[in-house]
Amino acid sequence: MTMKNLYKNIWILAALAIVLASCGKMDVAPSNQISTESIGNTSDGIINVTNGNYALFKNQVDFNGFVDDNNMYLRQYFQLSDFAGDEIVCGQKTEDPLYYSFTYTHSPDQANARFFWYISYKIANGANTVIEILEEKGADNNEMKQIMGENYFLRAFVHFNLLKFYSKAYT
């Protein structure tokens, strides 16, 4: 065996040892999140996730790496629906995306249309998590049955609104 092959083999073994030694450190639980398994351990966890689903309707949420005053489900809901009708009038020009509702210049690539899509599926995902846990464990008391029903409603509500805003018009 030549010296060149010996060095090559040593480097390969060293790299392999480093890779294999580091594998155990890769399975670190996130410190700022709760795992799905731990949510279902207590009824408080399930209630907290449901409350978080409701909070997504009114809270400002991080979207594309930043949070601004426009990132709220209910604000986007009204901008994309009621404000686009002829019952409300905007008396001035503004840089707010709300202005697009009054001028009928919405486009699919606008931030408010993209955010509404994003947050709707975030709410549906949270509702699906609770529903999955309760179906697996069994909703054994009235409180858990109510929580399960609320999450079914939240999921149906956001899917209905997505269908209303993003589907082709029936003709």
C-alpha positions as CSV (number, residue, x, y, z in Angstrom):
1,M,0.0,0.0,0.0
2,T,1.4,3.3,-1.0
3,M,1.6,6.4,1.1
4,K,-0.8,8.2,-1.1
5,N,-3.5,5.5,-0.6
6,L,-2.8,5.4,3.1
7,Y,-3.5,9.1,3.5
8,K,-6.6,8.8,1.3
9,N,-7.9,5.9,3.5
10,I,-7.2,7.9,6.7
11,W,-9.1,10.9,5.4
12,I,-12.1,8.7,4.3
13,L,-12.2,7.0,7.7
14,A,-11.9,10.4,9.5
15,A,-14.8,11.9,7.5
16,L,-16.9,8.7,8.0
17,A,-16.3,8.9,11.8
18,I,-17.3,12.5,11.9
19,V,-20.5,11.9,9.9
20,L,-21.5,8.9,12.0
21,A,-20.7,10.6,15.3
22,S,-22.8,13.6,14.4
23,C,-26.0,11.7,13.5
24,G,-27.3,11.5,17.1
25,K,-27.1,15.2,17.5
26,M,-29.4,15.8,14.5
27,D,-32.6,14.6,16.3
28,V,-33.1,17.7,18.4
29,A,-36.6,18.7,19.4
30,P,-37.4,22.3,18.6
31,S,-37.2,24.5,21.7
32,N,-39.9,26.9,20.5
33,Q,-42.5,24.3,19.4
34,I,-44.7,21.6,21.0
35,S,-44.7,18.2,19.4
36,T,-47.9,16.7,18.1
37,E,-47.5,13.8,20.5
38,S,-47.3,16.0,23.6
39,I,-50.4,18.0,22.6
40,G,-52.7,15.0,23.0
41,N,-51.4,14.1,26.4
42,T,-53.6,16.6,28.2
43,S,-56.9,18.2,27.4
44,D,-55.3,21.6,28.1
45,G,-53.0,21.0,25.1
46,I,-55.9,20.3,22.8
47,I,-57.8,23.4,24.1
48,N,-54.7,25.6,23.6
49,V,-54.2,24.5,20.0
50,T,-57.9,25.2,19.3
51,N,-57.5,28.7,20.9
52,G,-54.4,29.2,18.7
53,N,-56.5,28.3,15.7
54,Y,-59.0,31.0,16.7
55,A,-56.2,33.4,17.3
56,L,-54.9,33.1,13.8
57,F,-58.1,34.8,12.6
58,K,-57.2,38.1,14.4
59,N,-53.5,38.0,15.1
60,Q,-50.7,39.4,12.9
61,V,-48.7,36.5,11.6
62,D,-45.2,36.2,10.2
63,F,-45.5,35.9,6.4
64,N,-42.6,35.7,4.1
65,G,-40.2,36.6,6.9
66,F,-41.9,39.7,8.2
67,V,-45.0,40.9,10.2
68,D,-47.0,43.9,9.3
69,D,-50.4,45.4,10.0
70,N,-51.8,43.9,6.9
71,N,-51.2,40.2,7.9
72,M,-54.5,39.4,9.5
73,Y,-57.0,36.8,8.3
74,L,-60.1,39.0,9.0
75,R,-58.6,42.0,7.4
76,Q,-57.9,40.1,4.2
77,Y,-61.3,38.4,4.4
78,F,-63.1,41.8,4.2
79,Q,-60.6,43.2,1.7
80,L,-61.2,40.3,-0.7
81,S,-65.0,40.1,-0.1
82,D,-67.2,42.9,1.2
83,F,-64.9,45.9,0.4
84,A,-64.7,44.8,-3.2
85,G,-68.5,45.4,-3.5
86,D,-70.2,48.7,-4.2
87,E,-71.6,49.3,-0.7
88,I,-68.4,50.9,0.6
89,V,-66.6,53.9,-0.9
90,C,-63.0,54.9,-0.4
91,G,-62.7,58.7,-0.4
92,Q,-58.9,58.9,-0.9
93,K,-56.0,57.3,-2.6
94,T,-53.7,55.3,-0.3
95,E,-50.8,52.8,-0.5
96,D,-52.7,50.3,1.6
97,P,-53.7,47.1,-0.2
98,L,-57.2,48.0,0.8
99,Y,-57.2,50.5,-2.0
100,Y,-57.1,47.7,-4.6
101,S,-60.5,46.4,-3.3
102,F,-62.1,49.7,-4.1
103,T,-60.5,50.0,-7.5
104,Y,-61.2,46.4,-8.6
105,T,-57.5,45.8,-9.3
106,H,-56.9,42.7,-7.3
107,S,-54.4,40.2,-8.8
108,P,-53.4,36.7,-7.6
109,D,-49.9,37.8,-6.9
110,Q,-50.8,40.6,-4.4
111,A,-49.6,40.1,-0.9
112,N,-53.1,40.1,0.6
113,A,-54.3,37.4,-1.8
114,R,-51.2,35.3,-1.1
115,F,-51.5,35.8,2.7
116,F,-55.2,34.8,2.8
117,W,-54.3,31.6,1.0
118,Y,-51.4,30.9,3.4
119,I,-53.2,31.7,6.7
120,S,-56.3,29.7,5.6
121,Y,-54.2,26.6,5.2
122,K,-52.4,27.3,8.4
123,I,-55.7,27.4,10.3
124,A,-56.9,24.2,8.5
125,N,-53.7,22.4,9.4
126,G,-54.1,23.3,13.1
127,A,-57.7,22.1,13.0
128,N,-56.6,18.9,11.3
129,T,-54.0,18.3,14.0
130,V,-56.7,18.5,16.8
131,I,-59.2,16.4,14.8
132,E,-56.6,13.7,14.2
133,I,-55.5,13.6,17.9
134,L,-59.1,13.4,19.1
135,E,-60.1,10.8,16.5
136,E,-57.1,8.7,17.6
137,K,-57.7,9.1,21.3
138,G,-61.5,9.2,21.2
139,A,-63.4,12.3,22.3
140,D,-64.6,10.8,25.5
141,N,-66.4,13.7,27.2
142,N,-68.6,16.5,26.1
143,E,-65.9,19.1,26.3
144,M,-63.7,17.2,23.9
145,K,-66.6,16.5,21.5
146,Q,-67.3,20.3,21.5
147,I,-63.6,21.0,20.7
148,M,-63.7,18.5,17.9
149,G,-66.8,20.1,16.5
150,E,-65.3,23.5,16.7
151,N,-62.2,22.3,14.8
152,Y,-64.4,20.7,12.1
153,F,-66.2,24.0,11.8
154,L,-62.9,26.0,11.5
155,R,-61.7,23.7,8.8
156,A,-64.9,23.9,6.9
157,F,-65.1,27.7,7.3
158,V,-61.6,28.3,5.8
159,H,-62.2,25.8,3.0
160,F,-65.5,27.5,2.2
161,N,-63.8,30.9,2.0
162,L,-61.0,29.5,-0.1
163,L,-63.5,28.1,-2.5
164,K,-65.5,31.3,-2.5
165,F,-62.4,33.5,-3.3
166,Y,-60.3,31.3,-5.5
167,S,-62.6,29.1,-7.5
168,K,-63.9,29.9,-10.9
169,A,-67.3,31.5,-11.0
170,Y,-70.2,29.2,-11.8
171,T,-71.8,30.1,-15.1
